[in-house]
Amino acid sequence: MSELASYSIQATILAVIALIAVSRSKKTDLYQVVLISIWLVGVIAIYARYGEGQVLFYSNDQLFHKQVIEVYLPVEGFRLSAFIPLRYLLLVPVYLGSLTGINALLLNKFVQLLALIFLYRRSKQFLISKRLNIRFWHLPLITGPILIFMSMLSLRDVILAFFAIGFITTQNVTLKTINVLGAFLLRPHLGAALLFGYLISEIFFNHQSRLPVARTALASLISYSLGTISYWFGAVIQQGVSLTSPNSVFTQFKFSQLAANLLGLQFLGLNDPDQALVASTTTSLLLSRLIIFDTILIPILFLAAMFRHPDYLTKQKMLTFQAFLFFYGVVSQTTWNSTRQNIPFLACMGVLAVADIEYFRNLKRNRQPQLLSTSN
C-alpha cells in the first residue's frame, strides 16, 4: 500500500469518527459536516502535494512538532522543565495516540479539527445565549477560511483560538481558569495577554465615566506600553538575559505595524531582501487575502463594534481589544510577528462583531434580544 493511500485511509477514519460524534444529536448541524469534509479533502491534498515535506508547508513549526514527537519524547522522555517549551499539553497526547500506528502529524491536525468544531459550538452557544440565531453570513466570521485552513496544519493555533473563545465567553471562574491555563501552557504570552485584558476590563467597568472613547484610548495606550515592557521582563525570567529597555515603542513604524498587524498584513513590513522571512511575494500574499478575507474583514467589523456605539461597550469587547494590544506590545519587540499569531483574537473578534451587528439590527426591527450590557 502506498504512503498516500495509507495516509488517506487514516484521515478518512478520523473524519468518520468526527462525523459520528457531531451526528449524535437529534438535529445534525450540517455546517459541522461541511467543516469535516473540507478538512478531509484538505489534509489529503496537502499530503498528496508535499508528502513528508508537508512539515515545511506554510510553517516549519510542524517540523518542530514532528521532532518533539519522534525524537525528544521517545529518547529523552518526559521532563517537567520542558512542559511549556515542548508544548506537552498538545504533543504528549498526540505522541501517545501515534503509538497506535496513526500518523502523528495527522493526529495533530485531527486535534485542530476537533478544536475548530468545539470553537464553532462555543461561539454558537454564546450567540444563542444572547437570543441571536446563527445565520449563513455569520459562519465566515465565526469559523472562516483562516481557521479552516489552520485546522489542516499540524500546528497549535486553532486550539489556542478555542481557549481564547472559551475564556472571553464564559462567566464561570473554573472554566475561565482552565482556558487561560491552556493558552498559557501552549503560548505563554497569549495567556498573559488574556489575563491582562481581563484585569483592564474589570477596572474599566468598575470606574464609569462620560468619556468612554477617551478612556478606551488611554487604556489601549497603557496595554500596548505594558506589553512592550513585559516582553523584556519575560526574557529575563525565561532566558536569564540582562534587563534592558524596549526598542522603538512610540514610533511611526510601530504604529503603522500595529495597523498592519490588526489587519493581518504584517508581511508588508518585512521588506528586507536579505531576510527570507516570508517565502511568498508581497503580491501573492495580498492576493491570498481574497481567499482568507476574514483576516481583514473581522478586525474592521470589530473596530466598528468597539467605537460605533461606545455606550454599549461590553466587557468581552474591551477584554479582547486590550488583550490584543498587550499581545502586540510583546510581539512588536520580536521578529516572529505573523498572521497566525492573531488567530485567537480573530476568533474572539469575529463572534463579538456578529453579536454587535445582530443586536442593533434587532433593535431596528423593534425586537428585544438580551441586552448586551456592559456587565457581560
C-alpha positions as CSV (number, residue, x, y, z in Angstrom):
1,M,0.0,0.0,0.0
2,S,1.4,3.4,-0.9
3,E,2.1,6.1,1.7
4,L,-0.6,8.3,0.2
5,A,-3.2,5.6,0.3
6,S,-2.3,4.7,3.9
7,Y,-2.4,8.4,4.9
8,S,-5.8,8.9,3.1
9,I,-7.3,5.9,4.9
10,Q,-6.2,7.1,8.3
11,A,-7.6,10.6,7.5
12,T,-10.9,9.1,6.4
13,I,-11.2,7.0,9.6
14,L,-10.6,10.1,11.7
15,A,-13.1,12.1,9.7
16,V,-15.7,9.4,10.1
17,I,-15.1,9.4,13.9
18,A,-15.7,13.2,13.9
19,L,-18.8,12.8,11.8
20,I,-20.2,10.2,14.1
21,A,-19.5,12.5,17.1
22,V,-21.3,15.5,15.6
23,S,-24.2,13.4,14.4
24,R,-25.2,12.0,17.8
25,S,-27.7,14.8,18.4
26,K,-31.2,14.5,17.1
27,K,-30.6,17.5,14.7
28,T,-27.3,17.4,12.9
29,D,-25.6,20.7,12.3
30,L,-24.7,20.5,8.6
31,Y,-22.1,23.1,8.9
32,Q,-20.0,20.8,11.1
33,V,-20.3,18.2,8.4
34,V,-19.0,20.7,5.9
35,L,-16.1,21.6,8.1
36,I,-15.1,17.9,8.5
37,S,-15.5,17.3,4.8
38,I,-13.3,20.3,3.8
39,W,-10.7,19.2,6.4
40,L,-10.6,15.7,5.0
41,V,-10.1,16.9,1.4
42,G,-7.5,19.5,2.5
43,V,-5.3,17.2,4.6
44,I,-5.2,14.6,1.9
45,A,-4.5,17.2,-0.8
46,I,-1.6,18.7,1.2
47,Y,0.0,15.2,1.7
48,A,-0.5,14.3,-2.0
49,R,1.3,17.6,-3.0
50,Y,4.1,17.6,-0.4
51,G,4.4,14.1,1.1
52,E,6.7,14.1,4.1
53,G,7.8,17.6,3.1
54,Q,4.5,18.9,4.4
55,V,6.3,19.7,7.6
56,L,7.7,22.7,5.9
57,F,4.4,23.8,4.2
58,Y,3.4,27.2,5.5
59,S,5.2,26.9,8.8
60,N,8.2,25.0,9.9
61,D,6.6,24.7,13.4
62,Q,5.2,21.5,12.0
63,L,8.8,20.1,11.7
64,F,9.4,21.1,15.3
65,H,6.3,19.2,16.4
66,K,7.4,16.2,14.5
67,Q,10.8,16.3,16.1
68,V,9.3,16.5,19.6
69,I,7.0,13.5,18.9
70,E,9.6,11.3,17.1
71,V,12.8,12.3,18.9
72,Y,12.5,14.3,22.1
73,L,9.7,12.3,23.8
74,P,10.9,8.8,22.8
75,V,14.6,9.5,23.6
76,E,14.6,12.0,26.4
77,G,11.2,11.1,28.0
78,F,9.0,13.4,29.9
79,R,10.8,16.4,31.6
80,L,8.7,18.8,33.7
81,S,11.0,21.7,32.7
82,A,10.1,21.1,29.0
83,F,6.3,21.2,29.6
84,I,5.9,24.6,28.0
85,P,8.8,24.8,25.6
86,L,8.0,21.4,24.0
87,R,4.2,22.1,24.2
88,Y,3.4,18.9,26.1
89,L,-0.2,19.8,26.6
90,L,-0.8,19.2,22.9
91,L,2.1,16.9,21.8
92,V,2.1,14.3,24.6
93,P,-1.5,13.2,23.8
94,V,-0.6,13.2,20.1
95,Y,2.5,11.2,20.8
96,L,0.6,8.6,22.8
97,G,-2.0,8.4,20.1
98,S,0.7,7.9,17.4
99,L,1.8,4.7,19.3
100,T,-1.3,3.0,17.7
101,G,0.3,3.5,14.3
102,I,-1.6,6.6,13.2
103,N,0.5,9.3,11.6
104,A,1.5,11.7,14.3
105,L,1.1,14.9,12.3
106,L,-2.3,13.7,11.1
107,L,-3.3,13.2,14.7
108,N,-2.2,16.7,15.5
109,K,-4.3,18.0,12.6
110,F,-7.2,16.0,13.9
111,V,-6.9,17.7,17.3
112,Q,-7.1,21.1,15.4
113,L,-10.2,19.9,13.7
114,L,-11.8,19.0,17.0
115,A,-10.8,22.4,18.3
116,L,-12.4,24.0,15.3
117,I,-15.7,22.2,15.9
118,F,-15.7,23.0,19.6
119,L,-14.9,26.6,18.8
120,Y,-17.8,26.8,16.4
121,R,-20.1,25.2,19.0
122,R,-19.0,27.6,21.8
123,S,-19.5,30.6,19.5
124,K,-22.9,29.4,18.6
125,Q,-23.8,28.8,22.3
126,F,-22.7,32.4,23.1
127,L,-24.8,33.9,20.3
128,I,-27.8,31.8,21.4
129,S,-27.3,33.0,25.0
130,K,-27.8,36.5,23.6
131,R,-31.1,35.3,21.9
132,L,-29.4,35.6,18.4
133,N,-29.9,32.9,15.8
134,I,-27.0,31.7,13.6
135,R,-27.3,33.0,10.0
136,F,-25.3,31.9,6.9
137,W,-23.3,35.1,6.7
138,H,-22.2,34.6,10.3
139,L,-20.2,31.5,9.5
140,P,-17.2,33.1,7.8
141,L,-16.8,35.4,10.9
142,I,-17.0,32.6,13.4
143,T,-15.1,29.8,11.7
144,G,-14.0,31.3,8.4
145,P,-11.3,30.5,5.9
146,I,-8.2,31.2,8.0
147,L,-9.4,28.9,10.9
148,I,-10.4,26.1,8.4
149,F,-7.0,26.4,6.7
150,M,-5.2,26.2,10.1
151,S,-7.1,23.1,11.1
152,M,-5.4,21.3,8.1
153,L,-1.9,22.0,9.6
154,S,0.0,20.3,12.4
155,L,0.2,23.5,14.5
156,R,-1.5,24.8,17.7
157,D,-3.3,27.9,16.5
158,V,-6.9,26.5,16.4
159,I,-6.7,25.0,19.8
160,L,-5.4,28.4,21.1
161,A,-8.3,30.1,19.4
162,F,-10.7,27.7,21.2
163,F,-9.1,28.5,24.6
164,A,-9.4,32.2,23.9
165,I,-13.0,32.0,22.9
166,G,-13.7,29.9,26.0
167,F,-12.0,32.5,28.2
168,I,-13.9,35.5,26.9
169,T,-17.4,34.0,26.5
170,T,-17.9,32.3,29.9
171,Q,-18.5,33.8,33.3
172,N,-17.6,30.6,35.1
173,V,-14.4,31.1,37.0
174,T,-13.4,27.5,36.8
175,L,-13.8,27.4,33.0
176,K,-12.0,30.7,32.7
177,T,-9.1,29.3,34.6
178,I,-8.9,26.2,32.6
179,N,-9.0,28.1,29.3
180,V,-6.4,30.7,30.2
181,L,-4.2,27.9,31.7
182,G,-4.4,26.0,28.4
183,A,-3.5,29.1,26.4
184,F,-0.6,29.8,28.8
185,L,0.9,26.3,28.5
186,L,0.9,26.5,24.7
187,R,1.7,30.2,24.2
188,P,2.6,31.9,27.5
189,H,2.3,35.5,26.2
190,L,-1.2,34.8,24.9
191,G,-2.3,33.6,28.4
192,A,-0.7,36.6,29.9
193,A,-2.4,38.9,27.4
194,L,-5.8,37.3,28.2
195,L,-5.3,37.8,31.9
196,F,-4.2,41.4,31.4
197,G,-7.2,42.1,29.2
198,Y,-9.5,40.7,31.8
199,L,-7.9,42.9,34.5
200,I,-8.2,46.0,32.4
201,S,-11.8,45.3,31.5
202,E,-12.7,44.8,35.2
203,I,-11.0,48.1,36.2
204,F,-12.6,49.9,33.2
205,F,-16.1,49.0,34.1
206,N,-15.7,49.4,37.8
207,H,-14.9,53.1,37.2
208,Q,-17.6,54.6,34.9
209,S,-17.1,57.8,33.1
210,R,-18.9,60.0,30.5
211,L,-15.8,59.8,28.2
212,P,-15.8,56.2,27.2
213,V,-13.8,56.7,24.0
214,A,-11.1,58.7,25.7
215,R,-10.8,56.2,28.5
216,T,-10.6,53.3,26.0
217,A,-7.8,55.2,24.1
218,L,-5.9,55.7,27.4
219,A,-6.4,52.1,28.4
220,S,-5.2,51.0,24.9
221,L,-2.0,53.0,25.2
222,I,-1.3,51.5,28.6
223,S,-1.9,48.0,27.4
224,Y,0.5,48.4,24.5
225,S,3.1,50.0,26.6
226,L,3.0,47.4,29.4
227,G,3.1,44.7,26.7
228,T,6.4,46.0,25.4
229,I,7.8,46.1,28.9
230,S,6.5,42.6,29.7
231,Y,8.5,41.2,26.8
232,W,11.8,42.2,28.4
233,F,10.8,41.0,31.9
234,G,9.8,37.7,30.3
235,A,13.1,37.4,28.6
236,V,14.9,37.9,31.9
237,I,12.8,35.2,33.6
238,Q,12.9,32.7,30.7
239,Q,16.3,33.2,29.3
240,G,18.3,34.9,32.0
241,V,19.3,37.9,29.8
242,S,20.1,41.3,31.2
243,L,17.2,43.6,31.7
244,T,17.1,46.3,29.1
245,S,14.5,48.8,27.8
246,P,12.0,48.2,25.0
247,N,13.1,49.1,21.5
248,S,11.3,51.8,19.4
249,V,8.0,51.8,21.3
250,F,6.4,55.1,20.2
251,T,7.4,55.4,16.6
252,Q,5.6,55.9,13.3
253,F,6.8,52.4,12.2
254,K,5.5,50.7,15.3
255,F,2.1,52.3,15.0
256,S,1.8,51.5,11.3
257,Q,2.9,48.0,12.1
258,L,0.1,47.9,14.7
259,A,-2.4,48.7,11.9
260,A,-0.9,46.1,9.6
261,N,-0.9,43.5,12.5
262,L,-4.6,44.1,13.3
263,L,-5.5,43.5,9.6
264,G,-3.2,40.5,9.1
265,L,-0.8,42.4,6.8
266,Q,2.3,42.1,8.9
267,F,4.3,40.9,5.8
268,L,4.1,44.5,4.4
269,G,6.8,45.4,7.0
270,L,9.1,42.6,6.0
271,N,10.8,44.4,3.1
272,D,14.4,43.4,3.7
273,P,15.5,41.4,0.7
274,D,18.4,39.8,2.7
275,Q,15.9,38.3,5.2
276,A,13.9,35.4,3.7
277,L,11.3,35.6,6.5
278,V,8.4,35.2,4.0
279,A,8.7,32.7,1.2
280,S,5.9,34.2,-1.0
281,T,5.9,37.6,-2.7
282,T,4.0,40.6,-1.3
283,T,1.7,40.4,-4.4
284,S,0.8,36.8,-3.8
285,L,0.2,37.4,-0.1
286,L,-2.1,40.3,-0.9
287,L,-4.0,38.2,-3.4
288,S,-4.3,35.4,-0.8
289,R,-6.4,37.8,1.2
290,L,-9.2,37.4,-1.4
291,I,-9.5,33.8,0.0
292,I,-8.7,34.4,3.7
293,F,-10.7,37.6,3.6
294,D,-11.7,37.1,7.2
295,T,-8.3,38.3,8.4
296,I,-9.2,41.8,7.2
297,L,-13.0,41.8,7.4
298,I,-13.2,40.7,11.1
299,P,-10.9,43.4,12.6
300,I,-12.8,46.1,10.6
301,L,-16.2,44.9,11.8
302,F,-14.8,44.5,15.4
303,L,-13.4,48.1,15.5
304,A,-16.8,49.4,14.3
305,A,-18.4,47.4,17.1
306,M,-16.0,48.9,19.6
307,F,-16.3,52.6,18.6
308,R,-19.6,53.0,16.8
309,H,-21.7,52.6,19.9
310,P,-19.3,53.4,22.8
311,D,-22.2,53.4,25.3
312,Y,-22.8,49.7,24.5
313,L,-19.2,48.7,25.0
314,T,-19.1,45.2,26.7
315,K,-16.5,43.6,28.9
316,Q,-15.9,40.9,26.2
317,K,-15.0,43.5,23.6
318,M,-12.9,45.5,26.0
319,L,-11.1,42.4,27.2
320,T,-10.4,41.2,23.6
321,F,-9.1,44.6,22.4
322,Q,-6.9,45.3,25.4
323,A,-5.5,41.7,25.3
324,F,-4.7,42.1,21.6
325,L,-2.9,45.4,22.3
326,F,-0.9,43.9,25.1
327,F,-0.1,40.9,22.9
328,Y,1.0,43.2,20.1
329,G,3.2,45.1,22.6
330,V,5.0,41.9,23.3
331,V,5.4,40.7,19.7
332,S,6.4,44.2,18.5
333,Q,9.7,43.6,20.3
334,T,10.4,40.4,18.4
335,T,11.0,39.1,14.8
336,W,8.3,36.4,14.9
337,N,5.2,38.5,14.3
338,S,2.9,36.8,11.9
339,T,-0.8,36.5,10.9
340,R,-1.2,33.2,12.7
341,Q,-0.3,34.8,16.0
342,N,-3.5,36.8,15.7
343,I,-5.8,33.8,15.1
344,P,-7.1,33.6,18.8
345,F,-8.0,37.2,18.7
346,L,-9.7,36.9,15.2
347,A,-11.9,34.1,16.6
348,C,-12.9,36.3,19.5
349,M,-13.4,39.5,17.4
350,G,-15.5,37.6,14.9
351,V,-18.1,36.3,17.3
352,L,-18.3,39.6,19.2
353,A,-18.7,41.6,15.9
354,V,-21.6,39.2,14.9
355,A,-23.3,39.7,18.3
356,D,-23.0,43.5,18.0
357,I,-24.3,43.7,14.4
358,E,-27.3,41.4,15.2
359,Y,-28.1,43.2,18.4
360,F,-28.5,46.6,16.6
361,R,-30.3,45.0,13.7
362,N,-32.8,43.6,16.1
363,L,-33.2,46.9,17.8
364,K,-34.2,48.5,14.5
365,R,-36.8,45.7,14.0
366,N,-38.2,46.6,17.4
367,R,-37.3,43.2,18.7
368,Q,-36.0,42.6,22.2
369,P,-32.9,40.3,22.3
370,Q,-31.0,40.0,25.6
371,L,-29.3,43.3,26.2
372,L,-25.6,43.3,25.5
373,S,-24.9,45.1,28.7
374,T,-21.6,46.3,30.0
375,S,-21.8,43.7,32.7
376,N,-21.5,40.8,30.2
